[in-house]
């Protein structure tokens, strides 16, 4: 019985810890709402010179919430001007492009300042300020490309072109008759890498993206689309504005009033400064190779990413194990003889089956977006990114391990159930003292595998901008312009983590297996060698 209560105590401790953390985060959220001294700005922080990530606060950078990094760029400087007028401290919520609108509509951020165009589709979801910059559209390609001298829209016939996912740029490719629209890419870092590697012939962007990229790669050229006959783009599609949540008229008016105080000359100065201060490629010294320079500059970010990845994988696997254990036990409870209990148990089992099917049948990335943004939008509970990530990994892992543990329970020989019953044990006693120890031991390889999977699958949490290892690696690649070496380094780190964890769990498995060198039919007094036994005879 002591073993049984020990398991229950551990389970209750974990559930209580989650509840306390959840409650604390809820209270912190309410306190944050009352704090009128903070202006939360949503941006990618990965689109230089509009916005970028850097490891320190030089050149007037502002902190990125939930990390030890800072954001800078043209958008950040515009945000600081607005924050100063409103007497608020600017904090950047680093969010992927696809998550900016959900973050604003759910109240996780106050403003979107991310080089966003006020298209008609976006105006249906949010309001926009007056424009704070006008752009020209270009196709960025290599100087050696046969499309670099294009004069007409039809000159791009056969060109493999792409643009950022969820932007107007991707739709503009349709006007380039004969061009092949490649799948849209998540960010400009990926497009730059694809152009450099030759997998695409070019990508559609704004002129400022060319100025930014050309500053670090002189081998590219911009083909101006606005000067070509037949090219059409609406005024709203050619400007960038600040996104404001619908209904927040007061903030919208304050933002517009602030923008009216910023002259065109001042805006040009801010953009020129942002281009000048953005990270540049080829800064490695002759005495140091790229790896040494990267670790000196971004080592803190990398270690922080490793720590977050291990935290999510470890806590998610442990909590998921107890969730799976509880679900597996309930789903293997024998059918009661009483009608009421039988009906109640069937309902519980059905609900648990629905839970398992939903979280095993949907991608974790989708679950993360639904839980993180959906809870805030429909229940007005603003979860911290890390707390949300821990919950997501835990319940996802629990769904998988529930089936693993259920399989371990039902695969236990029926004779052991019968023997325990013959000794007068109840169902609970059979489970806690005989069945579960064996089932968990047999399931340990699958639990180890789930831990390894969680280490790698935390990368999908970049959808809610959790600063885990892959998210940090993407940031470093976009700032250093060393895409292949950066991702190769990140891959090596993942391999080291998974290899180490696998060896640790293999050692644990061997310890649990015990000594296999024994004779089941031997007498209990037989502790010596076969020669000793012969001598005794």
C-alpha positions in Angstrom: 0.0 0.0 0.0 2.9 2.4 0.6 3.9 2.0 -3.0 0.4 2.9 -4.1 0.2 6.1 -2.0 3.7 7.1 -3.1 2.5 7.0 -6.7 -0.6 9.0 -5.8 1.4 11.6 -3.9 3.8 12.1 -6.8 0.9 12.5 -9.3 -0.9 15.0 -7.0 2.2 17.0 -6.5 2.7 17.4 -10.2 -0.9 18.3 -10.8 -0.8 20.8 -7.9 2.3 22.4 -9.3 0.7 22.8 -12.7 -2.4 24.4 -11.0 -0.3 26.8 -9.0 1.8 27.8 -12.0 -1.4 28.2 -14.1 -3.0 30.4 -11.3 0.2 32.4 -10.9 0.4 33.1 -14.6 -3.3 34.1 -14.6 -2.7 36.6 -11.7 0.4 37.9 -13.5 -1.6 38.4 -16.6 -4.2 40.4 -14.8 -1.5 42.5 -13.2 0.1 43.1 -16.6 -3.3 44.3 -17.9 -3.4 46.8 -15.1 0.1 48.0 -15.9 -0.4 50.8 -18.3 3.3 51.6 -18.5 4.1 48.9 -21.1 3.4 49.1 -24.9 3.6 45.6 -26.4 4.7 45.6 -30.0 4.3 42.5 -32.2 6.9 41.9 -34.9 9.0 39.1 -36.4 12.3 40.7 -35.3 13.6 38.8 -38.3 13.1 41.2 -41.3 16.1 43.6 -41.4 16.1 46.5 -41.7 12.5 46.8 -40.6 13.1 44.7 -37.6 15.8 42.3 -36.4 17.1 40.5 -33.3 20.5 41.2 -31.7 22.2 39.8 -28.5 22.6 43.2 -26.8 20.9 46.6 -26.4 23.3 48.6 -28.5 22.0 51.2 -31.0 18.9 51.8 -29.0 17.5 48.3 -29.1 14.6 47.3 -26.9 14.1 44.0 -25.0 12.3 41.0 -26.5 9.8 39.6 -24.0 10.6 36.1 -22.7 14.2 36.1 -23.9 17.6 37.6 -23.3 17.7 39.1 -26.7 16.9 42.6 -28.1 15.0 43.9 -31.1 16.1 46.8 -33.3 15.4 48.3 -36.7 13.2 50.9 -38.4 10.0 49.5 -36.8 11.5 49.5 -33.4 12.6 53.1 -33.7 9.1 54.1 -34.8 7.7 52.2 -31.9 9.9 54.0 -29.5 8.7 57.3 -30.7 5.1 56.2 -30.2 6.0 54.8 -26.7 7.6 58.0 -25.7 4.6 60.1 -26.7 2.3 57.7 -24.8 4.8 57.6 -21.8 5.1 53.9 -22.1 8.0 51.5 -22.1 8.3 49.5 -25.4 8.6 45.7 -25.2 8.7 43.6 -28.3 6.7 40.4 -28.5 8.7 38.4 -31.1 6.1 36.6 -33.2 6.1 34.8 -36.5 4.4 36.6 -39.4 1.4 34.2 -39.4 0.9 34.8 -35.7 0.8 38.6 -35.7 -2.9 39.0 -36.4 -4.0 36.3 -33.9 -1.7 37.9 -31.3 -3.3 41.3 -31.8 -6.9 40.1 -31.9 -6.4 38.0 -28.8 -4.9 40.9 -26.9 -1.4 39.5 -26.5 0.1 42.6 -28.1 -1.0 46.3 -28.4 0.3 47.1 -31.9 1.7 45.4 -35.0 4.6 47.3 -36.3 6.2 44.9 -38.8 6.2 46.4 -42.2 2.7 45.2 -42.7 0.5 46.5 -45.6 -3.1 47.4 -44.8 -4.7 45.1 -47.4 -8.5 44.7 -47.7 -8.4 41.2 -46.2 -6.4 42.4 -43.1 -8.7 45.4 -42.6 -11.6 42.9 -42.0 -9.8 41.6 -38.9 -7.9 44.7 -37.6 -7.7 48.5 -38.0 -4.7 50.3 -39.5 -3.0 53.6 -38.9 -2.0 56.1 -41.5 1.0 54.8 -43.6 4.4 55.2 -42.1 6.4 54.2 -45.2 5.7 53.7 -49.0 7.4 51.0 -50.9 8.3 50.0 -54.4 8.0 46.3 -55.5 11.0 44.5 -57.0 12.1 41.0 -58.0 15.4 40.3 -56.3 17.6 38.0 -58.3 21.3 37.3 -58.9 23.3 39.6 -61.2 24.3 36.6 -63.2 20.7 35.5 -63.7 19.1 35.8 -67.2 16.2 37.6 -65.5 18.3 40.4 -64.1 17.8 42.4 -67.3 14.0 42.0 -67.4 12.2 45.0 -68.9 8.7 43.6 -69.3 6.4 41.4 -67.1 6.6 38.6 -69.7 10.5 38.6 -69.4 10.1 36.5 -66.3 8.6 33.5 -68.2 10.0 30.3 -66.8 11.5 32.0 -63.7 11.1 30.2 -60.4 9.8 32.9 -58.1 8.5 33.0 -54.6 7.6 35.4 -51.8 6.8 35.5 -48.1 3.8 33.4 -47.0 0.7 35.4 -46.2 1.8 38.5 -47.9 0.7 40.5 -51.0 4.1 39.8 -52.6 3.1 36.2 -53.3 0.0 37.3 -55.2 1.9 39.7 -57.3 3.8 36.9 -58.9 0.6 36.1 -60.8 1.1 39.3 -62.8 4.4 38.0 -64.1 3.0 35.9 -67.0 4.8 32.6 -67.4 6.6 32.8 -64.1 6.5 29.6 -62.0 5.1 30.3 -58.5 7.2 28.2 -56.1 5.7 27.5 -52.7 5.6 30.6 -50.4 8.3 30.7 -47.7 8.0 31.6 -44.1 10.5 34.5 -43.9 13.1 36.4 -45.9 16.0 34.4 -44.4 14.7 31.3 -46.2 14.3 33.2 -49.4 17.8 34.6 -49.3 19.2 31.1 -48.7 17.2 29.7 -51.5 18.4 32.4 -53.9 22.0 31.8 -52.9 21.7 28.1 -53.3 20.0 28.4 -56.7 16.7 26.6 -55.8 14.8 29.7 -56.9 15.6 32.4 -59.5 14.3 35.2 -57.4 11.7 36.5 -55.0 9.3 39.4 -54.9 9.8 41.9 -52.1 10.0 45.6 -51.4 12.8 47.9 -52.5 14.0 48.2 -48.9 14.6 44.5 -48.7 16.9 44.8 -51.6 18.8 47.7 -50.0 19.1 45.6 -46.8 20.3 42.4 -48.6 22.5 44.2 -51.1 24.3 45.7 -48.1 25.7 42.2 -47.3 25.5 40.6 -50.7 26.6 42.8 -53.6 26.0 40.0 -56.1 22.2 40.6 -56.3 20.1 43.0 -58.3 16.6 44.4 -58.0 14.3 44.5 -61.0 11.7 47.3 -60.5 8.2 46.1 -61.1 6.5 49.4 -60.6 8.1 50.8 -63.8 6.8 47.9 -66.0 3.8 48.4 -68.2 0.7 46.5 -67.0 1.9 46.1 -63.4 -0.9 47.1 -61.0 -1.0 47.5 -57.2 -3.4 49.3 -55.0 -2.3 52.2 -52.9 -3.0 50.3 -49.6 -0.9 47.4 -50.9 2.1 49.6 -51.5 2.4 51.2 -48.1 3.1 49.9 -44.6 0.9 50.8 -41.6 0.6 50.0 -37.9 -2.0 47.4 -36.9 -4.4 48.2 -34.1 -7.1 46.0 -32.6 -10.7 46.8 -33.7 -12.5 48.8 -31.1 -9.4 50.4 -29.7 -10.1 53.8 -31.2 -8.2 55.8 -28.6 -4.9 54.0 -29.2 -5.5 54.3 -33.0 -5.9 58.1 -32.7 -2.9 58.4 -30.5 -0.8 56.4 -33.0 -1.9 58.6 -35.9 -1.3 61.7 -34.0 2.3 60.5 -33.3 3.0 59.6 -36.9 1.9 63.1 -38.0 4.8 64.5 -35.9 7.4 62.4 -37.8 8.6 64.1 -40.9 9.5 62.3 -44.1 13.1 63.4 -43.6 13.1 61.9 -40.2 11.7 58.6 -41.5 14.3 58.4 -44.2 17.0 59.0 -41.6 15.7 56.3 -39.4 15.6 53.8 -42.3 19.1 54.8 -43.4 20.3 54.3 -39.9 18.6 50.9 -39.6 20.3 49.7 -42.8 23.7 50.9 -41.6 23.4 49.2 -38.2 22.0 45.9 -39.4 24.3 42.8 -39.0 26.7 42.3 -41.9 28.2 39.1 -43.2 31.9 38.5 -43.4 32.7 40.1 -40.0 34.8 37.2 -38.9 38.4 38.1 -38.2 41.3 36.3 -39.9 42.3 34.7 -36.6 38.9 33.2 -35.8 36.8 31.0 -37.8 33.0 31.3 -38.1 32.2 28.9 -35.3 34.3 30.7 -32.8 32.9 34.1 -33.8 29.3 32.8 -33.7 29.7 31.3 -30.2 31.3 34.5 -29.0 28.5 36.6 -30.4 25.5 34.3 -30.0 26.6 31.7 -27.4 24.3 33.0 -24.7 21.3 32.8 -27.1 22.3 29.2 -28.1 22.7 28.0 -24.5 19.3 29.6 -23.7 17.7 27.8 -26.6 19.2 24.5 -25.5 18.0 25.1 -22.0 14.5 25.8 -23.2 14.4 22.8 -25.4 15.5 20.5 -22.6 13.0 22.1 -20.2 10.1 21.6 -22.6 11.1 18.0 -23.5 11.9 16.9 -19.9 8.8 18.5 -18.2 6.6 17.5 -21.1 7.7 13.9 -20.9 7.4 13.6 -17.1 4.0 15.3 -16.9 2.9 13.5 -20.1 3.9 10.2 -18.5 1.7 10.7 -15.5 -1.2 11.8 -17.7 -0.7 8.8 -19.9 -0.4 6.6 -16.8 -3.7 7.9 -15.4 -5.5 7.5 -18.7 -4.1 4.1 -19.3 -5.2 2.8 -15.9 -8.7 4.2 -16.3 -9.1 2.7 -19.8 -8.2 -0.7 -18.5 -10.5 -0.8 -15.4 -12.7 -3.9 -15.6 -16.4 -3.3 -16.3 -18.4 -2.8 -13.1 -21.4 -5.0 -12.4 -23.5 -2.1 -11.2 -25.4 -0.4 -14.0 -24.8 3.2 -12.8 -21.0 2.7 -12.3 -20.8 0.9 -15.6 -22.5 3.8 -17.4 -20.3 6.4 -15.7 -17.1 4.4 -16.5 -18.1 4.1 -20.1 -18.6 7.9 -20.4 -15.2 8.6 -18.8 -13.5 6.1 -21.1 -15.3 7.7 -24.1 -14.0 11.1 -23.1 -10.5 9.8 -22.7 -10.7 8.1 -26.1 -11.7 11.4 -27.6 -8.7 13.2 -25.9 -6.3 10.5 -27.2 -7.7 10.6 -30.7 -7.6 14.4 -31.0 -4.1 14.9 -29.7 -2.7 11.9 -31.6 -4.5 12.9 -34.8 -3.6 16.5 -35.1 -0.1 18.1 -35.4 1.5 19.7 -32.4 2.0 22.9 -34.4 -1.8 23.2 -34.9 -2.4 22.4 -31.2 0.0 25.1 -30.2 -1.7 27.8 -32.3 -5.2 26.8 -31.2 -4.3 26.6 -27.5 -2.1 29.7 -27.3 -4.2 32.1 -29.3 -7.6 30.4 -28.9 -7.6 30.5 -25.1 -6.7 34.2 -25.1 -9.3 35.1 -27.8 -12.2 33.1 -26.4 -11.5 32.9 -22.7 -9.4 36.1 -22.3 -6.7 34.1 -20.5 -3.3 35.4 -21.7 -1.0 32.4 -21.1 2.7 32.9 -21.0 4.5 31.4 -24.0 6.6 29.0 -21.9 3.6 27.9 -19.7 1.5 27.4 -22.9 4.4 25.4 -24.5 4.7 23.2 -21.4 1.0 22.5 -21.4 1.0 21.7 -25.1 3.9 19.3 -25.0 2.6 17.6 -21.8 -0.9 16.9 -23.1 0.4 15.8 -26.5 2.8 13.4 -24.9 0.2 12.2 -22.5 -2.0 11.2 -25.4 0.7 9.1 -27.0 1.9 7.5 -23.8 -1.6 6.7 -22.7 -1.8 4.1 -25.6 1.7 2.9 -24.8 0.9 2.3 -21.2 -2.5 0.8 -22.0 -0.7 -1.6 -24.3 1.8 -2.5 -21.6 -1.0 -3.3 -19.1 -3.1 -5.4 -21.4 0.0 -7.3 -22.7 0.7 -8.6 -19.2 0.0 -12.3 -19.1 -3.5 -13.1 -17.9 -2.0 -15.8 -15.5 -0.6 -13.0 -13.4 -4.0 -11.4 -12.9 -5.4 -14.8 -12.0 -2.6 -15.6 -9.6 -3.1 -12.2 -7.8 -6.8 -12.8 -7.6 -6.2 -16.2 -6.1 -4.1 -14.6 -3.4 -7.1 -12.4 -2.5 -5.8 -9.1 -4.0 -8.2 -6.4 -5.1 -8.0 -4.8 -8.6 -6.1 -1.8 -7.2 -3.6 -4.0 -5.4 -3.0 -6.1 -8.5 -2.4 -3.0 -10.6 -0.1 -1.1 -8.2 2.0 -4.0 -6.9 2.1 -6.4 -9.8 0.9 -5.2 -13.1 2.1 -1.5 -13.3 5.7 -2.1 -12.3 6.1 -4.6 -15.1 4.1 -2.6 -17.6 6.1 0.6 -17.0 9.4 -1.3 -17.2 8.4 -2.8 -20.5 7.2 0.6 -21.8 10.5 2.3 -20.8 12.0 2.1 -24.4 8.8 3.8 -25.8 9.0 6.5 -23.1 12.6 7.1 -24.0 11.6 7.4 -27.6 8.9 9.9 -26.8 11.5 12.0 -24.9 13.7 12.0 -27.9 10.8 12.9 -30.1 9.9 15.8 -27.8 13.5 17.2 -28.0 13.1 17.4 -31.8 9.4 18.3 -31.9 9.8 21.4 -29.7 10.9 23.1 -32.9 7.3 23.3 -34.0 6.6 25.6 -31.1 8.3 28.4 -33.1 4.7 29.0 -34.3 4.1 30.7 -30.9 7.6 32.1 -30.9 9.0 30.0 -28.0 12.7 30.7 -28.0 13.8 27.1 -28.2 16.9 25.8 -30.1 15.5 25.9 -33.6 14.0 29.3 -33.1 17.3 30.7 -31.9 19.1 29.0 -34.8 16.7 30.7 -37.3 17.4 34.0 -35.7 21.2 33.6 -35.9 21.0 32.5 -39.5 19.0 35.6 -40.5 21.4 37.9 -38.7 24.7 36.3 -39.7 23.6 35.4 -43.2 25.4 32.1 -42.7 22.5 29.7 -43.3 24.1 26.4 -44.0 26.8 26.5 -41.3 24.2 27.7 -38.7 21.7 25.0 -39.4 24.5 22.4 -39.6 25.6 23.5 -36.1 22.0 23.3 -34.8 21.6 19.8 -36.3 24.8 18.8 -34.5 23.5 20.1 -31.2 20.2 18.2 -31.6 22.2 15.0 -32.4 24.4 15.4 -29.3 21.3 15.9 -27.1 19.4 12.9 -28.5 22.5 10.7 -28.4 23.3 11.6 -24.8 19.7 11.1 -23.6 19.5 7.8 -25.4 22.6 6.5 -23.7 21.4 7.6 -20.3 18.1 5.8 -20.7 19.8 2.7 -22.0 21.9 2.6 -18.8 18.7 3.0 -16.8 17.1 0.1 -18.7 20.1 -2.2 -18.0 20.0 -1.3 -14.3 16.3 -2.2 -14.2 16.7 -5.5 -16.0 19.0 -6.7 -13.2 21.2 -9.8 -13.3 20.0 -12.3 -16.0 22.6 -14.9 -14.9 20.4 -17.0 -12.6 18.7 -20.4 -12.5 15.0 -20.2 -12.0 14.9 -23.9 -10.8 17.8 -23.6 -8.4 17.4 -24.2 -4.7 17.4 -21.0 -2.6 20.5 -22.2 -0.7 22.5 -22.6 -4.0 24.6 -19.5 -4.1 27.9 -21.0 -5.2 29.3 -22.2 -8.5 28.6 -25.5 -10.2 31.9 -26.9 -8.9 30.8 -26.0 -5.3 27.6 -27.9 -5.9 29.5 -31.0 -7.0 31.7 -30.8 -4.0 28.7 -30.7 -1.7 27.4 -33.9 -3.3 
